[in-house]
Amino acid sequence: MELENNNVIETLFEKIAALEKLSDEGIFAIVVFILKMQQIEHALKYLYRDLENHISSKAGYIKSSVTKKKVEVSDEDIDNITLGILIKKIGVFGGIVTDSFKHNLGLLRKQRNQFVHKLFTRNKTYLDLVQEARSGILLANIISTEIEDLSNTIWCEESEELVFNEGEQSGEG
């Protein structure tokens, strides 16, 4: 079942990318922005899980003011975290997460909230919505790249530690 779920997610991401190519047409820009926000939120959940587990493996426990215990953060743990809480939780990782990334996340969250909660208000024109959507897509793409870079950094550090630890165990280190 997990494999099927991953295939669905990959397919959705591919379809969002295909729709983005059509975003010159205004309605597609609006749809793509909303879908990309969901895609970003999904990616942030797994980034948060990876950050928590990475810190847990380095420090021996998760830096939680509540538990102070070593705990693996699972997919189930992150399913119900809202975007705002997720951004706050990711912001705690100051040594790994840059101020620029935190700033961009805050901007995107604000832009997304204003966009979706006021999508059907009467004080905006269709062109206003399209312009806001296109702006949001640009910022979402920047954040997607930052998420990918940060994830790669975490995985590279973990791989280097694994190789180092294996060398120690075999007597090479």
N, C-alpha and C positions, 0 to 999 in steps of 0.2 A: 504494500500500500504506500510506503514512503517513496518508493521509486515513482509510482504514479503521480503522487503529489508534486515531486520535484519536476516531473515532465510537464505538469500543468503550469507550474510557476515559470519554467523556462519558456513555455509556449506563450504565456501571457506577456512576458518581457519582450519576446520577439515581436508579438503583435503590437505592443505599445511602440516599439521602435519603428515598425512599419507605418503606424498611424502618424508618428511624429514627422515622417517625410511628407505627409499631406497637410501639415499644420499651417501652410500658407492660406488654406481655406479656413476661415475663422472658427467655424464650429469644431473642426478637428483640433485646433489649438486649445479650445476650452476643454474638450474631452481628454486630450493628451495631458494637459496640466493636472487635471484631477487624477488621472490614472498614474502619472509619474509621482504624484505625492504619495499615493498608496505604495508604489514601488519603493520610494525612498524610505517610507516608514517601515516596510518589510526589511529592507537592507539594514536600517538602523537597529532594528531588534536583534539581528544576528551579529552586527558589529558590537552592540552592547554585551551580548552573551560572550563573544570572543574576548572582549576587553576584560570582563569580569573573570573569566576562566584563565586568561593570560596572567592577570594580576594575582589571582589565587595561586597559580602554579609558581609564580616568582616569590610571593610574600608568605605563602603558606596559609593564607586566609584572605577572604574577601574583605576589603575595607568598608565594612558596613557598620554603621553606628549601632545597629541593633544586634546582629548576630555575633560578629567577631569570630566566626567559625569558617573553616574551609568548606565551601559548598560549591558544587558544580551547578551553574545556571543552565537549566534545560530549555528546550524549545517551548515546553508547556509553561514555564515560568514567565516567558516573555510575550505570550499570546495576548494577554489582556492589558498590557502597558500602553497607555495613551501616548501620543506624540509628544506632548508637553513634558510629561514625566520622563519619557525616554531621553529627551534632549537634556534635561537636568541631570539624569543619571550619567549620561555620556560626558557631560561637562565636568564631572568630578575627576576624570582622568587627565589632570593637567600636564603631566610629564609626557603623555603620549598624544593627547588631543590638543591641537593648536588653538590659539585664541581666534585666529581667522576662521577656522572650521566652526567653532562654537558660534561666532558672530553670524556666519552664513546660515547656520541652522536656525538661529533665532529669527533672522530675516525671512527665511523660507516659511517657517511656522506662522509668523505674523501674516505674511502675504497669503498663505494658504487659508488661514482662518478667515481673513477678511473676504477672500474670494468666494469660498464655499458658503459662508454664512450670509453673504449679501448677493449671492448669484442672481436671485430673483427680485431684487429691490428695484424700485422704479426710478431711482435717482442716477442710474448708470445707463449708458447707451450700449448697444451691442458692440460697437467698436471699442468702447472702454474695456469691456470684458475681454475682448480678443487681445487687446494690447496688454492687459494685466496677465492673461494666460501666457502669452509669448514671453513676457518678462520672467514669469515664474518658471517656464520651461528652461530658459537659459540658466537661471540660478540652480534649478534642480539638476541640470547636467553638470554644473560645476561641483555640486555636492556629491553627485554620484561618483565622479572621478576621485574626489577626496575620500569618500568611503572606501572605494576600491584600493586606493593607495595605503590608507590606514590598515585595512584588512591584510594587504600584502606585507606590510611592515610587521604586523603581529605574527603572521604565519612564518615569515622569514626568521624572526627572533626565536620562535618556538622550534623551528627546524635546526637552527644553529645550536640551541641549547640541547636538543636531543642528540645531535652528533657529538657535541662536547661531552655530554653525560655518558654516552655509549663508549667513548674513548676512555673516560675515567674508569668505567666498569671493566674494560678489557685490559686495563693496566697501561694503556698508551698515554694517558694524560697525566 
